[in-house]
């Protein structure tokens, strides 16, 4: 891409008001907030994962979700394969069941296979969440079943509560541990309207992320039985993830978690309002419609390059950055992108966003 175009887009993204996520801000601001919080709270750094403040945070999250123990790790890409290896060793089975759009399958270079010798069995179709009927079609004994709530690649779709109960009950009836890919677990509570411990009680282990919906620096937590988490810590060290200190990462999560959790109902409400306003626009489709959580996908009847050019023009004219990257859609000449509703969307009027998207198609056809 032309360097001048790249630079102009960078300037637009930084200067325009963002719709996606919690908005753009310079990198130093979060580090300054972390430093101030550590000073005000008298926080001491952990040393190789050992520290009073870090253990207090792990205990807090474990209690919040209803698990005996928790371990902070650098990433979900480390936490989840470790969890699945441990379940494989305990069950004596090498194959993990997962949805076709599972992050482990699509975005991690199949590290579960290369690093841990595990195999995958894809369960159910890609276009919707996994159901008990899908698992019933699998005759092969599985070491564990990975369930993602919500499924990101489907625009944040969730099974109904009854469907989720059926799926987990069937897995457990077959002596199959169920692991929750909870990268976006925080988003699900507003939809299910149930406390986190009730949701997590369906799962033998859970991974949560802190940099996505919570908006903290990179970091994850793996939760489960005490002996399970203790073994996971050993594998964290074996994989080079037990750094001398992860202070900035866990402090960023700890200082904002509780306050951010109080905001997700407002985010979900705004996502539903936005989808309702965008659905009538010709050339655009919302998936799912209505949204179930505070995210959804937009499908466009426009090619990616043309769409990005139109986005840039709208940003220049309206001062609103509607979305970041786009991917080709299923049909030739179509595109799709993800809208994650957080603090940024609450700072914009719904009518203003709808008008900006309508203008997007005017720019693209002009």
N, C-alpha and C positions, 0 to 999 in steps of 0.2 A: 504494500500500500504506500501511496505517496506520503512522504514524511510530513509535508505541510498539512495534509488531511488528518493524520494522526495527532499532530500537535493541536490543531483546531478542535478536534473532538475532545481531547484532554481538557482544553480550556473550557469548552461548553459544559462538560460533565462537572467541573469544579465550580463553575459560576452559576449554573442553572439550578433551580429547585428540583430535587429528585422525587420521583414517585416511588421508586423501589426501596425496600428495606428501611433502614434508619437514617438514610441520607449520607451524603459525602461529607467528610471532614478531614483536615490535615492529620497525618499520622501522629504528630507529636502530642496532640490533645489527649488521646487515651493514655499515653505514657505519663503525661503530667497528672492526670486524674488518679492513676494507679499510685504514683509517688505520693501524692497528697493524702490518699486514703491510708496508705501504709504508715505514713507519718502520724496522721491523726489517730489511728487505731493502735498504734504501737506494734505493728506487724513485724515479725522476724522472718527472714527467709528460711525456706526449707533447705535441708541438705540431703540430696539424693532421695527426695520424697518424704523425709522425716522432719516434722516440725509441728509445733503445737497448733499454730493457726491453720496450717493445711489440714491436719487431722480433724480439727474442729469443722472445717468446711466439708470434708468428706463425710463426717458424721451427720452434718446438717442435711446434705443431699440424700444420704441413705435414709434418714428419718422422713424426709419429705416424700420419698417415693416408696417407703415401706420395705426396705431391704436391710439385712443385718450389717452389710459392709459395702464400702465403695473405695475405689482407687482412682486418683487423678492420673491421666495419661496425656501425652502430647497430642494425640489425634485418634479419631475413630478408626482410621485405617490401620492403626496398631491395636486398638482395643478389641475390635470385633473378631479379627482372625485369631487372636489369643483366646477369646472366649470360646470360639468354635473348636479350636484345638483341644481345649480342656474338656469340652463335652464329648468330643470324639474319643479321647483317651478314657473317659469314664464309661462310655457306652460300648467301647470296643468296635465302633463302626467308623468307616472313613468318609461317608458321604453326607453332605449337608444339603437340606432342602432350602430353596430360596426362590423368590419371585424372579421372573426374567429380567426385571429392571433393577434388581438389587445392586446397590453401590459396589459391593464386593465383586460382582460379576462384570459390571460395566466400566468402572472407573479406577480400579486398583491393580490393573495388570495381572489379575488372578493371583494375587499374593498368597491367598489361602492355599493354593495348589503348590506354588513354587517354594514357599517358605515352610509350609506345615504339612504338605503331602495329602491334603484333603481333596475331595472331589465334590462336584455340585450336581444336584438334581433340580432342574428348573420346574417349578410347580405353578400351574395355572397360566392363563394368557397374559400378555403384557399390558393390555388396554384397561385392566381393572384390578382391584385388590384381590389377593388370594382368598379363596373360600374353602370351607371344609370339603365340598364336593371335589375340588381340585386335588386336595391331599388324599382323598379316598381313592383316586385313580393311581396313586403311587404304591406299588407293591414292594419296592425295595426298602429294607430297613434303613432308617436314617439316624445319623448321630444326633442331629438337632434340626430344628426348623427355625429359619430366620423370618420374622414378620416385621415389616416396616410400617410404621404408623406416623404420618400418612405416607402414601407412596408418592414420592416427589415427581417421578417421571410421568405420572398421570395427573399432574396439576394439584396434588394434595388430596387425593381421594382416600376415603376411609371406608372400611366395611361397617355395616350397622353393628351395634353392640351385640345383638343376638348372633350375627354372623361371626363376630370375633370370638364369642364364647364357644360357638360350635367348633370353630377351627382349633382353638387351643385345647378344648376338651378331647377332640379326636386325637390330636397329637399326644396328649398325656395318656390317653387310653392305650396307645401303642408304645408306651414307655419311651417317649421321645421328648427330650427337653425342648422348650420353646424359648428362643432368644429374641428380644425386642431390639430392632434397629430403631432407636428412639432419637435419632438425630434431630427430629422435629417433634418429639414427644410433647414438649411444652405447648405446642399449638393444638393438641388434640383435646385437651380438657374442656375448652369452651364448646366444642361440638358434642362430646359425650355427656357433658355436664355431670361428671363423676370425679371424685377426688383421685389424685395421682396414685395413692396406695391401692385403690380398687382396680384401677387400670393395670398397674404393674403386678398385681397379685396373679394375673394370668400368665406371667412370664417368669421363667427360672433365672434369667439374667437379663440385664438391660444395659444398653450404652446410650448416653446422652451427650449432646454437643453443647458447647457454650458460645461458640462464635457465630452461629447462625441466628436463630431468633433472639437469643439473649444479647447478641451484639458485642460480646467480649472478644479478647484476643483468642488465638487458637488454643483449643484445649478440649478434653473429653473426660468422661468418667465412666467406669465400668462398675456395675453393681450386681450383687448376688450373695450367695452364702459366704460366710467368713472364710472357710477353707478354700473356696473357689477363688475369692479375691486375693487371698494370700499367694496362691499358685500363680495367679495372673501377674502379680508383682515380680515374681521370679522371671517370667517370660518378658516382662517389660525390660528388665535388665539385660536379658539375653539378646534382645533386639536393639539395644542401644538407646532405649527410650527413657532410662532412668538418669536424666541429666543431673549435673551437680546441683542445679536449682531450677525450678520452673516458676519462680516467684511471680514475675509479671503476668504470666498466663492465668494461674489460678487466682491471683489477687484481682485481676480484671473481672473474672467470673464471680468471685465471692462478693465483690463490692456492689454488683448490680443485679444479681439473680432475683432476689425477693421483690424488689421494686419492679423489675421488668415483667415478672410473672403476673402482676396485677394488671398489666396492660393488654393481655392477649384477647380478652373479650372485646375490647374496643377495636383492636386490629381486625378481628373477624367480622364485626359489624360493618366496618368501613369496607372490607373486601366484598361483602355482599352488596353494599350500596354501589360500589364501583362497577361490579359485574352487571348489576341491573341497569346502570346508566350506559355501559358500553355495549351490551348485547344487541341493541337495535341498530348499531352502526353497520352499514353494508360493507362487506369485505372483511369482517372481523368475527371471530367466534370465541366464546369463553368456554373453558373446560377446567373443571366441571361447572355447570351452570344450574343452580347457584353454587358458589364455593362452599366447601365444608369447613375449611380452616381459613387462616388469613393468608392464603396464597392461591393462585390459579394460573393457568396457562392461557395465552392468547394465540390463536391461529389466524394468520393473515393471508388474504388472497393477493400476495405480493412477494416478489423474489427478495432474498436477503439484502442484496446490494442496494436495490431501489428503496427498500424499507429503511435501511440505515441512513441513506441520504435524506429521505423525508423526515426521519427523526431529528437529524441535525438541523434541518430548516425550521422545524417546529421549535426546537430549543432556542434558536436564534430569535425567532419571532415572538414566542410566548414566554421564554425563560423557564421552560419546564423540560426536564430530562425524563422522557417517558419510560425508557428501558435501556438496558445495556446491550449485550450480545444477542444475536438471533441465530437460530439454526434452521436449515432447510426443513420444510414440512413434508408430509407424506406424498403430496402431489407436486408435480413439476411447477415451478413458479410460485410456490407457497412458502411460508415461513412460520416459525413459532418462537415464542419467548415466554419467560416466567415473570410473573408479577408477585413479589413478596410484599405484603402490606405490613408496615411497621410505623414508626414515628413519622417518617417522611410523608406518608400518605395522609396522615392526620393534619398536616400543615397545609394541605391543598383542598380546595373546594371540589366536590364531586362533579359539579357542572363544568368547572374549569378543566378538569381532566378529560371529561367526555368531549368537550369542545376541541381540546388539543388532539385527541385521537381522530376526530372527524377531519380536522385540518391535515392530519398525517396522510389521509388518503387523497385529499385535494392536492397536496404537494406531490404525491406519488404519481398522480394522473395528469399533472400539469405539464 
